[in-house]
């Protein structure tokens, strides 16, 4: 079978011997896929995303990204240039004084010219409805505004794959729906760890439930039966 963009092959991980999280867990993301990860709080969804970008190392099993084995920090440096990771907590992602500086940070570190970066910042903020936020002080933003700016910082790097950990958390209904609409138009393959029925109902191609350290496919009937999901699908049709 041809390698996907992201492959976890029989990966195990635990924060301690007494706290196993993943048990020989396998996962594959192919091009053009949008995969939803669902499960209870603490089931390991965020752990999976961190393993993909090398923020955590598996205790066993193998990680392959873009067809290449990833075993050490050097391997993952290139992965992080090509895979955009939206953290669950926006305060973990935003560290520059102003919105424009935060959104510009990634493209500048990728070697883009300042003029090109200015265009990227303007275009990305406009895409997310954040035009005029350039000089806003990051730490003074509301939780929902921080969420949108953190997403802008990820998208500004033009990644090939998006890993989004609760991307609509803290957003009001209008802002959350706008995020769904924006993501629906993007070409990147995505993995979305979420409880939001708007994402499950209107965006993902397939959904996987993480239980007892392993993924099980969740059929469309499982989550489409939820009235909130059914409503979301109708709204985005």
C-alpha positions as CSV (number, residue, x, y, z in Angstrom):
1,X,0.0,0.0,0.0
2,X,1.3,3.4,-0.9
3,X,2.4,5.6,1.9
4,X,0.1,8.5,2.8
5,X,1.1,12.0,3.7
6,X,1.1,11.0,7.4
7,X,1.5,7.5,8.7
8,X,1.6,6.2,12.3
9,X,2.4,2.6,12.3
10,X,1.6,0.6,15.5
11,X,2.6,3.6,17.7
12,X,2.4,3.4,21.4
13,X,2.8,6.2,23.9
14,X,2.3,6.9,27.6
15,X,3.0,9.9,29.8
16,X,4.2,7.3,32.4
17,X,4.1,3.5,32.7
18,X,0.9,3.9,34.7
19,X,-0.7,6.2,32.0
20,X,-0.7,4.5,28.6
21,X,-2.4,6.6,26.1
22,X,-1.8,4.9,22.7
23,X,-1.5,1.2,22.3
24,X,-0.1,0.1,18.9
25,X,-2.2,2.7,17.3
26,X,-2.1,3.0,13.5
27,X,-3.3,5.9,11.4
28,X,-2.9,7.2,7.8
29,X,-3.8,10.6,6.2
30,X,-3.9,10.6,2.4
31,X,-3.8,13.6,0.1
32,X,-7.1,15.6,-0.1
33,X,-8.4,13.9,3.0
34,X,-10.0,15.8,6.0
35,X,-10.1,13.4,8.9
36,X,-11.9,14.1,12.2
37,X,-10.5,12.7,15.4
38,X,-13.1,12.2,18.1
39,X,-13.1,10.8,21.6
40,X,-13.5,11.8,25.2
41,X,-11.2,14.3,26.9
42,X,-8.0,12.6,27.7
43,X,-8.4,9.9,25.1
44,X,-5.2,10.9,23.3
45,X,-6.3,13.1,20.3
46,X,-3.8,15.9,21.1
47,X,-1.1,13.3,21.7
48,X,-1.6,11.9,18.2
49,X,-1.1,15.4,16.7
50,X,2.0,16.0,18.8
51,X,3.5,12.7,17.7
52,X,3.0,13.7,14.0
53,X,5.1,16.8,14.4
54,X,7.7,15.3,16.8
55,X,6.7,17.2,20.0
56,X,6.4,13.8,21.5
57,X,8.3,10.6,20.7
58,X,6.6,7.2,20.6
59,X,7.7,4.5,23.0
60,X,7.3,2.0,20.1
61,X,6.2,2.0,16.5
62,X,7.1,4.2,13.6
63,X,6.2,7.6,12.2
64,X,6.5,8.4,8.5
65,X,5.7,11.8,7.1
66,X,5.7,12.5,3.4
67,X,7.0,9.0,2.8
68,X,10.1,9.5,5.0
69,X,10.8,7.9,8.4
70,X,10.9,10.4,11.2
71,X,13.0,9.3,14.2
72,X,14.8,12.2,15.6
73,X,14.6,16.0,16.0
74,X,16.5,16.7,12.7
75,X,13.8,14.7,10.8
76,X,11.0,16.7,12.3
77,X,12.5,20.1,11.6
78,X,11.5,19.8,8.0
79,X,8.1,18.3,8.9
80,X,7.3,21.4,10.9
81,X,8.0,23.6,7.9
82,X,5.4,21.6,5.9
83,X,2.9,20.7,8.5
84,X,0.9,23.4,10.3
85,X,-0.1,22.6,13.9
86,X,-2.8,24.6,15.6
87,X,-2.4,24.1,19.4
88,X,-5.4,23.6,21.6
89,X,-4.4,26.5,23.8
90,X,-3.8,29.7,21.7
91,X,-1.6,31.1,24.5
92,X,0.9,28.4,23.7
93,X,1.1,29.6,20.1
94,X,1.1,33.4,20.3
95,X,4.2,35.1,21.7
96,X,4.9,38.2,19.7
97,X,3.7,41.7,20.9
98,X,1.4,42.4,17.9
99,X,-0.9,40.3,15.7
100,X,1.1,41.2,12.5
101,X,4.3,40.1,14.1
102,X,2.8,36.8,15.2
103,X,1.4,36.0,11.8
104,X,4.7,37.1,10.1
105,X,6.9,35.0,12.3
106,X,6.6,31.8,10.4
107,X,7.0,33.1,6.9
108,X,10.0,35.3,7.9
109,X,11.7,32.2,9.4
110,X,11.1,30.4,6.2
111,X,13.2,33.0,4.4
112,X,10.5,35.0,2.6
113,X,11.2,38.6,1.9
114,X,9.6,41.3,4.1
115,X,7.5,42.5,1.2
116,X,6.2,39.0,0.5
117,X,5.5,38.5,4.2
118,X,3.5,41.8,4.4
119,X,1.3,40.5,1.6
120,X,0.9,37.1,3.3
121,X,-0.1,38.7,6.6
122,X,-2.6,41.0,4.9
123,X,-4.1,38.3,2.8
124,X,-4.3,35.8,5.7
125,X,-5.9,38.2,8.2
126,X,-8.4,39.3,5.6
127,X,-9.3,35.7,4.9
128,X,-10.2,35.2,8.5
129,X,-12.0,38.5,8.9
130,X,-9.2,40.0,10.9
131,X,-8.4,42.9,8.7
132,X,-7.3,45.9,10.8
133,X,-5.9,43.7,13.6
134,X,-2.3,44.1,12.5
135,X,-1.3,46.4,15.3
136,X,-3.5,44.9,18.0
137,X,-1.7,43.8,21.1
138,X,-1.9,40.0,21.2
139,X,-2.2,39.5,25.0
140,X,-5.1,42.0,25.1
141,X,-7.2,40.0,22.6
142,X,-10.3,38.0,23.7
143,X,-10.0,34.2,23.8
144,X,-11.9,34.0,20.5
145,X,-9.7,36.6,18.8
146,X,-6.6,34.8,20.0
147,X,-8.0,31.6,18.4
148,X,-8.4,33.3,15.1
149,X,-5.0,34.9,15.2
150,X,-3.4,31.6,16.1
151,X,-5.1,30.0,13.1
152,X,-3.9,32.9,10.9
153,X,-0.3,32.2,12.1
154,X,-0.6,28.6,11.0
155,X,-2.2,29.3,7.6
156,X,0.4,32.1,6.9
157,X,3.1,29.4,6.6
158,X,1.2,27.8,3.7
159,X,1.6,24.3,5.1
160,X,0.9,21.2,3.0
161,X,-0.9,19.5,5.9
162,X,-3.0,21.0,8.7
163,X,-3.3,19.6,12.2
164,X,-6.0,21.5,14.0
165,X,-6.7,20.8,17.7
166,X,-10.2,22.1,18.5
167,X,-10.0,24.9,15.9
168,X,-13.4,26.4,16.8
169,X,-12.9,26.3,20.6
170,X,-13.8,29.6,22.2
171,X,-15.5,31.0,19.1
172,X,-19.1,32.3,18.9
173,X,-21.4,30.6,16.4
174,X,-20.7,33.1,13.6
175,X,-16.9,33.0,14.0
176,X,-17.0,29.2,14.2
177,X,-19.1,28.9,11.1
178,X,-16.7,31.3,9.3
179,X,-13.8,29.0,10.2
180,X,-15.6,26.0,8.8
181,X,-16.3,27.9,5.6
182,X,-12.6,29.0,5.3
183,X,-11.3,25.5,6.0
184,X,-13.7,24.0,3.4
185,X,-12.1,26.1,0.7
186,X,-8.5,25.2,1.5
187,X,-6.7,22.5,-0.5
188,X,-4.6,21.0,2.3
189,X,-5.2,17.6,3.8
190,X,-6.3,18.0,7.4
191,X,-6.6,16.2,10.7
192,X,-9.1,17.9,13.1
193,X,-9.3,16.9,16.7
194,X,-12.7,18.2,17.6
195,X,-16.1,17.9,19.4
196,X,-17.7,20.5,17.1
197,X,-20.6,19.0,15.1
198,X,-20.1,21.8,12.5
199,X,-16.7,20.4,11.6
200,X,-17.8,16.8,11.7
201,X,-21.0,17.5,9.8
202,X,-19.8,20.0,7.2
203,X,-16.1,19.4,6.6
204,X,-14.5,16.0,7.3
205,X,-14.4,13.0,4.8
206,X,-14.2,10.4,7.5
207,X,-14.2,10.3,11.3
208,X,-12.1,8.1,13.7
209,X,-12.9,7.5,17.3
210,X,-10.0,7.1,19.7
211,X,-10.9,4.6,22.5
212,X,-8.5,2.6,24.7
213,X,-5.5,3.8,22.7
214,X,-6.7,2.7,19.3
215,X,-8.7,4.2,16.4
216,X,-12.0,2.7,15.3
217,X,-13.7,4.0,12.1
218,X,-16.9,5.9,12.9
219,X,-19.5,5.5,10.2
220,X,-21.4,8.6,9.0
221,X,-24.5,7.1,10.6
222,X,-22.8,7.3,14.0
223,X,-22.4,11.0,14.0
224,X,-24.9,12.1,11.4
225,X,-27.6,10.8,13.8
226,X,-26.7,13.5,16.2
227,X,-29.2,16.4,15.6
228,X,-26.5,19.0,15.9
229,X,-24.4,17.3,13.2
230,X,-27.5,16.9,11.0
231,X,-28.2,20.6,11.4
232,X,-24.6,21.5,10.6
233,X,-24.6,19.5,7.4
234,X,-27.8,21.2,6.3
235,X,-26.3,24.7,7.0
236,X,-23.1,23.9,5.0
237,X,-24.8,22.2,2.1
